[in-house]
Amino acid sequence: MRLAKPALFATLASLTACLGASSAQTVGEVSTVFKLLGANHKIVVEAFDDPKVKGVTCYVSRAKTGGISGSLGLAEDKSEASIACRQVGPISFEGKPLKKQEEVFSERTSLVFKTLQVVRMVDAPRRTLVYLSYSDRVIEGSPQNSVTAVPLGQDVAIPLQQ
């Protein structure tokens, strides 16, 4: 059975979306450009909880390309993203000690080559968790980035890997 090209692209896009699924939840979105065919261009705000730090949630806003190619999952989203992480409950650490620097979130922003990354860095002397968002690409990443920090109380011990 042979699939027509549009059906093949739609199937491939669906499969890729499933493989690149993340634990982020969409909080909301706004349209920025009307598209006659396909979805509008938009800015999406997503929330994800730090998997190793209970009580910290990060909010990432990013551009999402619409149109026909965007609707099929074939478009490459822009590299611009913004991040804000906040303490949303009592801080506790899940599982193993934290690494000094570690990826905590990743989401595809193109069919194959581009990914939005969020890295947590521990600033132990200042008792702060720093979160950096950036976009990388197989051949060339982008220097555009955003950073946010969550200060920890004096009573919170940071379990740091040695």
C-alpha positions as CSV (number, residue, x, y, z in Angstrom):
1,M,0.0,0.0,0.0
2,R,1.5,3.3,-1.1
3,L,0.6,6.6,0.7
4,A,0.2,9.8,-1.2
5,K,2.9,12.4,-0.3
6,P,0.5,14.6,1.9
7,A,-0.6,11.5,3.8
8,L,3.0,10.3,4.2
9,F,4.0,13.7,5.6
10,A,1.0,13.8,7.9
11,T,1.8,10.3,9.2
12,L,5.5,11.2,9.7
13,A,4.6,14.4,11.5
14,S,2.2,12.6,13.8
15,L,4.8,9.9,14.6
16,T,7.5,12.5,15.2
17,A,5.1,14.5,17.5
18,C,4.5,11.3,19.6
19,L,8.2,10.5,19.8
20,G,9.0,14.1,20.9
21,A,6.2,14.3,23.4
22,S,7.2,16.1,26.6
23,S,5.6,16.6,30.0
24,A,4.8,20.2,29.4
25,Q,1.2,21.3,29.6
26,T,-0.2,24.2,27.5
27,V,-1.3,27.1,29.7
28,G,-2.6,29.2,26.8
29,E,-1.8,30.7,23.4
30,V,-2.4,33.8,21.4
31,S,-2.5,34.2,17.6
32,T,0.0,36.5,16.1
33,V,-0.6,36.1,12.3
34,F,-3.8,34.9,10.6
35,K,-3.2,32.1,8.1
36,L,-5.9,31.4,5.5
37,L,-4.9,27.8,5.2
38,G,-3.7,25.9,8.3
39,A,-3.2,27.1,11.8
40,N,-2.3,30.7,12.6
41,H,1.2,31.6,13.8
42,K,1.0,31.9,17.6
43,I,2.8,32.3,20.8
44,V,2.3,29.3,23.2
45,V,2.9,29.3,26.9
46,E,3.6,25.9,28.4
47,A,4.3,24.8,32.0
48,F,6.5,22.0,33.2
49,D,7.5,20.9,36.7
50,D,11.2,20.3,37.4
51,P,11.4,16.5,37.6
52,K,13.9,16.5,40.4
53,V,12.8,19.6,42.4
54,K,9.3,19.3,43.8
55,G,7.7,22.7,44.2
56,V,9.3,24.4,41.1
57,T,7.4,25.0,37.9
58,C,8.8,26.6,34.8
59,Y,6.8,28.5,32.2
60,V,8.1,28.7,28.7
61,S,6.7,31.0,26.0
62,R,7.7,30.3,22.4
63,A,6.7,31.0,18.8
64,K,4.8,28.2,17.0
65,T,4.7,28.4,13.2
66,G,1.3,27.9,11.6
67,G,0.2,27.6,8.0
68,I,0.1,24.4,6.1
69,S,3.6,23.3,6.9
70,G,3.1,24.2,10.6
71,S,-0.1,22.2,10.8
72,L,1.6,19.2,9.3
73,G,4.5,19.5,11.7
74,L,7.0,20.3,8.9
75,A,7.8,23.9,9.8
76,E,10.7,25.0,11.9
77,D,9.7,27.2,14.8
78,K,11.7,30.4,15.6
79,S,14.5,30.2,18.2
80,E,13.1,32.9,20.4
81,A,11.8,31.6,23.8
82,S,11.3,33.1,27.2
83,I,11.3,31.3,30.6
84,A,10.2,32.1,34.1
85,C,10.5,29.5,36.9
86,R,8.8,29.9,40.2
87,Q,8.4,28.2,43.6
88,V,4.8,27.0,43.6
89,G,5.0,24.9,46.8
90,P,7.4,23.6,49.4
91,I,10.8,22.7,47.9
92,S,11.9,19.1,48.2
93,F,14.3,17.1,46.1
94,E,13.2,13.9,44.4
95,G,15.5,10.9,44.1
96,K,19.3,11.3,43.5
97,P,21.3,14.4,44.3
98,L,21.3,17.2,41.7
99,K,24.0,17.5,39.1
100,K,25.7,21.0,39.0
101,Q,24.2,21.4,35.5
102,E,21.5,19.2,33.9
103,E,18.9,19.2,31.2
104,V,15.4,19.2,32.7
105,F,13.2,19.8,29.6
106,S,13.5,19.3,25.9
107,E,10.9,19.8,23.1
108,R,11.2,19.5,19.3
109,T,10.7,22.8,17.4
110,S,11.1,21.3,13.9
111,L,10.6,17.9,12.3
112,V,14.1,16.6,13.0
113,F,16.8,19.1,13.5
114,K,15.8,21.7,16.1
115,T,15.1,21.4,19.8
116,L,14.2,23.8,22.7
117,Q,16.3,22.9,25.7
118,V,16.0,24.0,29.4
119,V,19.0,23.4,31.6
120,R,19.0,23.7,35.4
121,M,22.3,25.0,37.0
122,V,22.9,24.9,40.7
123,D,24.4,28.1,42.1
124,A,25.2,26.6,45.6
125,P,27.0,29.6,47.1
126,R,23.9,31.8,46.4
127,R,21.5,29.0,47.3
128,T,19.8,29.4,43.9
129,L,18.6,27.2,41.0
130,V,19.2,28.9,37.7
131,Y,17.2,27.8,34.6
132,L,18.5,28.6,31.0
133,S,16.4,28.1,27.9
134,Y,17.9,28.0,24.4
135,S,17.4,26.4,21.1
136,D,19.9,24.0,19.5
137,R,20.1,22.6,16.0
138,V,22.1,19.7,14.5
139,I,24.4,22.0,12.5
140,E,24.1,25.4,14.1
141,G,22.3,26.5,17.3
142,S,21.1,30.0,18.2
143,P,22.7,32.3,20.8
144,Q,19.3,33.6,21.7
145,N,18.4,32.5,25.2
146,S,16.5,33.3,28.4
147,V,17.4,32.8,32.0
148,T,15.5,32.8,35.3
149,A,16.4,31.9,38.9
150,V,14.6,30.4,41.9
151,P,16.2,31.4,45.2
152,L,16.0,28.7,48.0
153,G,15.4,29.5,51.6
154,Q,18.2,29.1,54.2
155,D,16.5,26.1,55.6
156,V,16.6,24.1,52.3
157,A,19.6,21.9,51.9
158,I,20.6,21.3,48.2
159,P,21.7,17.7,47.7
160,L,24.5,18.3,45.2
161,Q,26.4,15.4,43.4
162,Q,30.1,15.4,44.2
